[in-house]
Amino acid sequence: METTGCAVVGGGPAGMMLGLLLARAGVKVTVLEKHSDFLRDFRGDTVHPSTIRLIDELGLGAEFRRLPQSRLSNVAFPVPGGPPVTMGDFDALPAPYNYVAMMPQWDFLNFLADAAAREPGFTLLMSHAATGLVRNGGRVRGIRVRTPDGAEDELLADLVIATDGRHSTLRSAAGLAPKEFPVPFDAWWFRLPRHASEHGAVAGIVPAFGRGEALVALLRNDYYQMGYLAPKGTDVRIRAEGLEGFRRRIAALRPDLADRVDAIASLEDLHWLDVRMDRLRSWHINGLLCIGDAAHAMSPAGGVGINLAVQDAVAAAECLAPALLRGRVTVEDLVKVERRRRMPTVVVQTVQRLMHRTVFAPIMTGKKSRLPPAVLYVGRRVPAVRRIMPRFIAFGPRPEHAPAFARRAQRTPT
């Protein structure tokens, strides 16, 4: 049986950032990740300006910019017979935080893990799965853990923080039930090759719309990351149509890519995302706090989920580090984190729900096969929205800054 100051369950962006920040505060922190590495494809790979600024404040900006990445400078939607409508022009924001960095999430997580490993109080346990909570005296005292060899163990902690995603084991164990919001679509992710002769902005986003379906292409250096959207609950039907049926769907939506749909070798190449949107009514019980997707699962609309989770981690570290250093975290400390981050969560989810109703629902029900006229009008004729939207996507409604205890001078990479 081991002990730690704070047990963080889940090695995603929120968990790794939280571990780094708490370790820099001098807290003994242990992060548990159930997988043996971070190499899982088609997870969120957008690092927004709010997170890039945070990384600079931590003194890690030079290292971060050396990672393989491309820059997304705007979000534009094609319009048949007319110029594209730009809904988010990040170039209009002050440099150097005027772009969204696009990189594989495993590179970002390894970067955070390397930075945290330089702190003496930080421990990362890979292939360690939290299976339940340890309780005593009406309080969570730690977690039950399955180790790499399959043995069961316990890790005791002054505080447990769940960052284990939308299917959180710990929030279920705590009996915390989320309020769910309807989502009109699911997503199927896959790759198509991008030929060397094809020019155009790397990290661009190219959507295509049909009746009852949509396709998003995220441009990478040598491939397209494709997201096929269809009404929720149609995964069985899509797979029943078979490989050729799916290839025909993609070719019809993007005829210019029809020459490479054979790169989808089997239906196993499709990574289905059961899109959910929910929010816990309470993010905590005594001794346990949920943040990130464990507290509020986000829609992929806007690509803000990772960055909202990172902001949760920053707020949690700043509010809880003093209590953790004292060795006594109260329910009031946990309430403080939840109150600080609930408003940004509600605002972002409200915007996403509006996008679902005005953009995605009409397309998924077959009523529309393109952006609604009202959306086009706003994008073209309302300058205030064109100014506000990029900042909202880039920084969110309440961006967090690095706590004073975590700031360092810029580190020169070796």
Legacy VTK file of the C-alpha trace (Angstrom):
# vtk DataFile Version 3.0
C-alpha trace
ASCII
DATASET POLYDATA
POINTS 414 float
0.000 0.000 0.000
1.473 3.310 -1.128
0.582 6.869 -0.112
0.686 10.172 -1.963
-0.528 13.714 -1.507
-2.778 13.771 -4.573
-3.766 10.822 -6.760
-4.700 11.942 -10.278
-6.499 9.227 -12.248
-6.199 9.592 -16.026
-3.149 10.600 -18.051
-4.900 12.845 -20.560
-4.225 16.568 -21.025
-6.012 17.570 -17.801
-4.348 14.880 -15.700
-0.842 15.483 -17.010
-1.113 19.272 -16.712
-2.495 18.964 -13.184
0.306 16.620 -12.194
2.922 19.038 -13.525
1.421 22.060 -11.765
0.959 20.357 -8.398
4.486 18.947 -8.505
5.823 22.445 -9.139
3.946 23.593 -6.032
5.842 20.987 -4.003
2.926 18.562 -3.681
3.647 14.847 -3.843
1.451 13.818 -6.773
0.917 10.472 -8.519
-0.726 10.262 -11.950
-2.138 6.896 -13.002
-2.736 6.003 -16.650
-4.348 2.658 -17.490
-2.597 2.284 -20.866
1.073 1.461 -21.352
1.668 4.515 -23.552
-0.116 7.550 -25.007
-0.269 6.204 -28.577
-3.970 6.234 -29.345
-5.165 7.714 -32.609
-8.019 10.142 -33.303
-8.034 11.822 -29.947
-8.310 15.595 -29.781
-5.169 17.185 -31.163
-5.916 20.906 -31.002
-3.857 23.046 -28.645
-5.560 26.428 -28.438
-3.963 29.815 -27.712
-5.095 29.694 -24.073
-3.016 26.543 -23.580
-0.078 27.820 -25.633
0.031 30.955 -23.451
-0.055 28.780 -20.349
2.879 26.739 -21.660
4.839 29.949 -22.198
4.068 31.031 -18.630
5.449 27.702 -17.422
8.718 28.414 -19.242
8.191 25.548 -21.697
7.316 27.483 -24.848
10.577 26.864 -26.680
10.311 23.102 -26.128
6.657 23.094 -27.171
7.339 24.914 -30.447
9.968 22.348 -31.373
7.355 19.591 -31.395
6.013 18.557 -34.827
2.920 20.674 -35.385
1.029 22.753 -37.896
-0.870 25.987 -37.411
-4.570 26.553 -37.978
-5.156 30.243 -38.655
-8.867 30.267 -39.468
-12.052 28.225 -39.702
-13.915 28.716 -42.993
-16.940 26.977 -44.503
-17.314 26.485 -48.275
-20.400 27.931 -49.924
-21.489 26.632 -53.356
-21.325 29.421 -55.914
-19.616 31.892 -53.627
-16.558 32.576 -51.499
-16.108 30.626 -48.258
-17.475 32.134 -45.057
-14.867 32.596 -42.333
-16.290 32.028 -38.863
-13.040 32.258 -36.938
-10.017 34.230 -38.155
-7.290 33.669 -35.571
-4.899 35.907 -37.521
-6.874 38.829 -36.112
-5.736 37.964 -32.575
-2.541 39.478 -31.131
0.597 37.447 -31.838
2.019 35.073 -30.724
-1.352 33.592 -29.683
-3.060 33.905 -33.034
-3.273 30.269 -34.126
-4.374 26.829 -33.003
-1.547 24.300 -32.895
-2.422 20.939 -34.443
-0.361 17.997 -33.218
-0.860 14.357 -32.290
-2.081 14.208 -28.706
0.537 11.626 -27.779
3.287 14.157 -28.585
1.619 16.724 -26.340
1.201 14.234 -23.493
4.785 13.000 -23.737
5.904 16.650 -23.657
3.962 17.249 -20.425
5.199 13.973 -18.932
8.822 14.895 -19.648
8.375 18.321 -18.044
6.675 16.845 -14.972
9.343 14.143 -14.580
11.857 16.896 -13.811
9.930 17.706 -10.613
10.967 15.632 -7.572
7.441 15.070 -6.243
5.958 13.738 -9.490
5.281 10.059 -10.221
3.662 8.669 -13.378
2.388 5.087 -13.220
1.580 3.667 -16.649
-0.509 0.490 -17.030
-2.163 1.205 -13.671
-5.970 1.216 -13.761
-8.092 2.685 -10.981
-10.897 0.219 -10.242
-12.638 1.851 -7.305
-12.468 4.145 -4.311
-11.093 3.553 -0.846
-13.422 5.114 1.740
-13.150 5.558 5.463
-15.116 7.704 7.863
-17.385 9.164 5.187
-14.466 10.362 3.073
-12.568 9.090 0.045
-9.099 8.121 1.284
-7.599 6.740 -1.907
-8.169 4.386 -4.815
-8.073 0.690 -5.588
-5.598 -0.017 -8.367
-4.975 -2.868 -10.805
-1.224 -3.067 -11.449
0.439 -4.180 -14.728
0.712 -7.777 -13.496
-3.008 -7.892 -12.704
-2.616 -7.638 -8.942
-4.940 -5.476 -6.857
-3.447 -2.772 -4.659
-4.422 0.448 -2.913
-3.032 3.963 -3.215
-3.951 6.233 -0.306
-4.086 9.980 -0.865
-5.114 13.225 0.803
-7.177 13.905 -2.332
-8.242 11.960 -5.418
-8.878 13.857 -8.654
-10.659 12.072 -11.496
-9.509 13.084 -14.967
-10.429 9.731 -16.501
-12.749 10.987 -19.215
-16.392 10.794 -20.180
-16.628 7.136 -19.153
-15.050 7.887 -15.770
-14.762 4.863 -13.513
-14.333 7.045 -10.442
-17.336 9.275 -10.971
-19.468 6.129 -11.315
-17.919 4.682 -8.162
-18.727 7.927 -6.353
-22.357 7.819 -7.486
-22.061 11.137 -9.339
-24.648 11.172 -12.142
-24.401 13.682 -15.003
-27.172 15.649 -16.628
-27.151 14.649 -20.300
-27.931 16.889 -23.279
-29.101 15.614 -26.674
-26.509 15.351 -29.432
-27.697 14.876 -33.033
-24.667 13.056 -34.451
-21.873 10.580 -33.935
-18.487 10.669 -35.652
-16.367 8.108 -37.484
-12.687 9.043 -37.826
-10.291 7.671 -40.429
-7.372 8.722 -42.633
-6.923 9.283 -46.331
-3.562 9.970 -48.007
-2.657 13.482 -49.090
-0.487 13.514 -52.187
2.720 15.518 -52.267
1.438 17.430 -55.303
-1.584 18.742 -53.388
-0.992 22.237 -52.133
-2.898 24.256 -49.603
-2.690 25.323 -46.014
-1.586 22.639 -43.613
-3.964 22.418 -40.609
-6.890 23.695 -42.612
-10.417 22.416 -42.022
-12.572 21.577 -45.044
-16.197 20.577 -44.342
-18.679 19.085 -46.803
-22.404 18.689 -46.210
-25.027 16.330 -47.525
-28.557 15.417 -46.479
-28.308 13.451 -43.280
-24.514 13.445 -43.224
-21.409 15.629 -43.222
-17.697 15.196 -43.679
-14.841 17.160 -42.145
-11.293 16.990 -43.491
-8.454 18.206 -41.283
-5.378 18.772 -43.417
-2.081 17.291 -42.269
1.322 17.252 -43.948
0.875 13.912 -45.723
-2.696 12.819 -44.935
-6.235 13.998 -44.332
-7.773 13.276 -40.962
-11.388 12.653 -41.905
-14.423 12.876 -39.682
-17.672 11.466 -41.056
-20.776 12.683 -39.180
-24.120 10.885 -39.296
-27.211 10.783 -37.084
-26.683 9.303 -33.649
-27.484 5.601 -33.501
-26.586 4.758 -37.107
-23.316 2.899 -36.476
-24.967 -0.504 -36.929
-26.573 0.568 -40.214
-23.345 2.057 -41.561
-21.399 -1.085 -40.786
-24.167 -3.251 -42.254
-23.741 -1.405 -45.568
-20.176 -2.708 -45.655
-16.883 -1.265 -46.760
-17.927 -0.406 -50.314
-21.027 1.368 -49.062
-18.959 3.565 -46.776
-16.448 4.323 -49.511
-19.312 5.464 -51.761
-20.573 7.796 -49.040
-17.175 9.484 -48.771
-16.677 9.718 -52.528
-20.109 11.341 -52.936
-19.371 13.971 -50.298
-15.849 14.676 -51.564
-15.558 13.702 -55.253
-12.054 15.187 -55.321
-10.965 12.467 -52.866
-12.752 9.589 -54.615
-9.453 8.399 -56.121
-8.145 7.346 -52.691
-11.084 5.910 -50.761
-9.544 2.469 -51.329
-7.101 3.485 -48.573
-9.947 2.589 -46.189
-8.902 -1.057 -46.151
-11.605 -2.347 -43.808
-14.303 -1.156 -41.445
-11.752 -1.643 -38.683
-10.102 1.522 -40.006
-13.124 3.492 -38.787
-12.876 4.796 -35.232
-16.388 5.409 -33.957
-16.917 8.215 -31.433
-20.147 8.045 -29.468
-20.518 11.822 -29.123
-21.864 12.855 -25.763
-22.536 16.079 -23.941
-23.176 16.010 -20.226
-22.350 17.841 -17.007
-22.239 16.675 -13.416
-24.660 18.377 -11.075
-21.952 18.201 -8.419
-18.305 17.658 -9.311
-17.190 16.338 -5.951
-17.720 14.311 -2.844
-15.572 14.510 0.272
-12.051 13.546 -0.804
-12.776 13.321 -4.569
-12.993 15.948 -7.322
-13.873 15.400 -11.004
-12.573 17.767 -13.692
-12.317 17.763 -17.480
-14.469 15.251 -19.359
-15.061 13.370 -16.100
-17.064 16.422 -14.966
-18.389 17.643 -18.308
-18.221 15.714 -21.569
-18.028 18.128 -24.502
-19.122 17.914 -28.122
-16.301 18.020 -30.691
-17.971 21.158 -32.111
-15.347 23.876 -31.885
-12.630 21.473 -30.734
-12.471 23.125 -27.309
-12.786 20.097 -25.020
-9.058 19.560 -24.410
-8.417 23.196 -23.672
-11.379 23.521 -21.318
-10.055 20.487 -19.428
-6.588 22.059 -19.200
-8.153 25.237 -17.800
-9.899 23.085 -15.166
-6.518 21.641 -14.220
-4.970 25.081 -13.782
-7.807 26.281 -11.559
-7.696 23.063 -9.518
-3.939 23.355 -8.971
-4.131 26.988 -7.878
-7.062 26.430 -5.509
-5.932 23.129 -4.017
-2.130 23.301 -3.796
-2.111 25.207 -0.455
-4.541 22.730 1.121
-2.586 19.762 -0.207
0.638 21.177 1.213
-1.109 21.440 4.588
-2.254 17.824 4.213
-5.916 18.671 4.715
-8.329 19.301 1.823
-11.857 20.265 2.808
-15.100 20.062 0.879
-15.045 23.869 0.762
-11.756 23.695 -1.180
-13.393 21.431 -3.764
-16.449 23.686 -3.989
-14.134 26.595 -4.795
-12.790 24.792 -7.878
-16.242 23.796 -9.071
-17.633 27.314 -8.680
-14.718 28.783 -10.604
-15.038 26.426 -13.548
-18.794 25.830 -13.751
-19.581 29.118 -15.513
-17.091 28.582 -18.391
-18.390 25.031 -18.801
-22.024 26.135 -18.966
-21.223 28.920 -21.442
-19.254 26.656 -23.800
-21.847 23.879 -23.669
-24.619 26.397 -24.316
-22.819 27.582 -27.459
-22.271 23.971 -28.552
-25.952 23.154 -28.028
-26.857 26.181 -30.150
-24.521 24.908 -32.884
-26.166 21.496 -32.660
-29.654 22.986 -33.121
-28.851 25.507 -35.856
-26.175 23.695 -37.890
-25.991 19.972 -37.212
-29.586 18.971 -36.428
-31.045 20.323 -39.741
-28.329 18.492 -41.673
-28.645 15.230 -39.724
-32.433 15.171 -40.175
-32.085 15.750 -43.921
-33.770 19.164 -43.864
-30.621 20.916 -45.027
-27.548 19.956 -47.026
-25.573 23.118 -46.385
-25.072 25.744 -43.712
-28.349 27.450 -42.717
-28.844 30.932 -44.251
-28.876 32.557 -40.812
-25.404 31.186 -40.083
-24.114 32.429 -43.444
-25.647 35.852 -42.842
-24.012 36.174 -39.436
-20.667 35.051 -40.800
-20.749 37.553 -43.641
-22.590 40.555 -42.245
-22.098 40.764 -38.480
-18.564 42.046 -37.800
-18.955 41.771 -34.023
-19.442 38.019 -34.291
-16.401 37.704 -36.554
-14.364 39.532 -33.900
-15.771 37.692 -30.890
-15.860 34.138 -32.251
-12.075 33.742 -32.783
-11.346 34.925 -29.260
-14.066 32.718 -27.808
-12.657 29.645 -29.561
-9.070 30.600 -28.759
-9.381 31.489 -25.078
-12.875 30.575 -23.863
-15.030 32.585 -21.470
-12.637 32.413 -18.496
-9.051 31.632 -19.476
-6.710 30.675 -16.661
-3.110 31.759 -16.145
-0.304 29.714 -14.630
-0.160 30.039 -10.833
2.835 31.986 -9.528
4.295 28.852 -7.914
4.412 27.043 -11.290
6.039 29.757 -13.401
9.595 29.331 -14.567
11.992 31.216 -16.788
12.012 30.104 -20.399
13.926 26.851 -20.633
16.268 26.326 -23.535
15.765 22.831 -25.001
18.778 20.531 -24.900
LINES 1 415
414 0 1 2 3 4 5 6 7 8 9 10 11 12 13 14 15 16 17 18 19 20 21 22 23 24 25 26 27 28 29 30 31 32 33 34 35 36 37 38 39 40 41 42 43 44 45 46 47 48 49 50 51 52 53 54 55 56 57 58 59 60 61 62 63 64 65 66 67 68 69 70 71 72 73 74 75 76 77 78 79 80 81 82 83 84 85 86 87 88 89 90 91 92 93 94 95 96 97 98 99 100 101 102 103 104 105 106 107 108 109 110 111 112 113 114 115 116 117 118 119 120 121 122 123 124 125 126 127 128 129 130 131 132 133 134 135 136 137 138 139 140 141 142 143 144 145 146 147 148 149 150 151 152 153 154 155 156 157 158 159 160 161 162 163 164 165 166 167 168 169 170 171 172 173 174 175 176 177 178 179 180 181 182 183 184 185 186 187 188 189 190 191 192 193 194 195 196 197 198 199 200 201 202 203 204 205 206 207 208 209 210 211 212 213 214 215 216 217 218 219 220 221 222 223 224 225 226 227 228 229 230 231 232 233 234 235 236 237 238 239 240 241 242 243 244 245 246 247 248 249 250 251 252 253 254 255 256 257 258 259 260 261 262 263 264 265 266 267 268 269 270 271 272 273 274 275 276 277 278 279 280 281 282 283 284 285 286 287 288 289 290 291 292 293 294 295 296 297 298 299 300 301 302 303 304 305 306 307 308 309 310 311 312 313 314 315 316 317 318 319 320 321 322 323 324 325 326 327 328 329 330 331 332 333 334 335 336 337 338 339 340 341 342 343 344 345 346 347 348 349 350 351 352 353 354 355 356 357 358 359 360 361 362 363 364 365 366 367 368 369 370 371 372 373 374 375 376 377 378 379 380 381 382 383 384 385 386 387 388 389 390 391 392 393 394 395 396 397 398 399 400 401 402 403 404 405 406 407 408 409 410 411 412 413
